[in-house]
Amino acid sequence: MKRLALTIFLILSAPVAYGAGAPYRGLINGVSENDAILYFCETGPQETILCDFNQMSVRKAKTKAEVLEEGQRSLDAWDDPEKERELAETFNKTACDEATAFLAVLETEKIDSDFEKRTRERNSKDGLAYEMLRLRKFIKICEDPSRENWESLVGVQAAKALKTCKVSSNTWQRTLKKVAGADVWYVQEKPRNVCGTLDVSRFQLNKETDLWEYFSQKKVLNPEEELTPGTKCSQLDENEYQYAHVLYAEAKLDCDWIKFSPL
């Protein structure tokens, strides 16, 4: 923990390398996304630098449009004869009995077993309250399988989804080579995977601010191939994302729930 704190202190307190010949360390913010990149670079042979990157991002787990679309699909399923069996299985006697028993475990103030203790300890106070609310809505459908009760359950889940944000961290390492006669360093990398994904990212010195900026971008050389079954290489993101020194880098997001994610 002390080592991490020292690293952050060195970054934040380090003088800005105005006019420096290469980017060596810094924290730069996404211009269009709620993310930032922390980088450390060291000099390599033949006018190259070896850089370690750590991209940190926070974003809505799902957009409002996605939540509303999923909610509407769930509501429509109640009236769909083809979904009747699926819903019946979801709320069968075994599932309802298990939900009732699990709710009793969460509600009890007396810990009767190690399992109950672990179950309660794994939930935050707010997480525990939400899970109990969701279970009560579920059990209500078991007792009275009406559309009204189904809408109530879907609404509770949608309300949480709208307030959930995803936090992630992604690390990688790249070698960059200086462009002769220019304040630009390009990633040196061979195409990857069946899509022929090529990293064409670069550091570029902003002539107005005299500060280094990073432009992240990938090109797909084999767009007609399939990365995975059903996913064409042409679907991969080839947009360019700029990272720069932003004056007001704080992001305002309506987040009551935080979900940690590797991506």
ABEGO torsion letter per residue (X at the ends): XAAAAAAAAAAAABBBBBGBABBABEBBBBAABBBBBBBBBBBBBGGBBBBBBBBBBBBBABBAAAAAAAAAAAAAAAABAAAAAAAAAAABAAAAAAAAAAAAAAABABBABAAAAAAAAABBAAAAAAAAAAAAAAAAAAABBBAAAAAAAAAAAAAAAAABBBBBBBBBBBBBBBBBGBBBBBBBBBBBEAAGBBBABBBBBBAAAGBBBBBBBBBBABAABBABBGBBAAABBABBBBBBBBABABBBBBBABBBBBAX
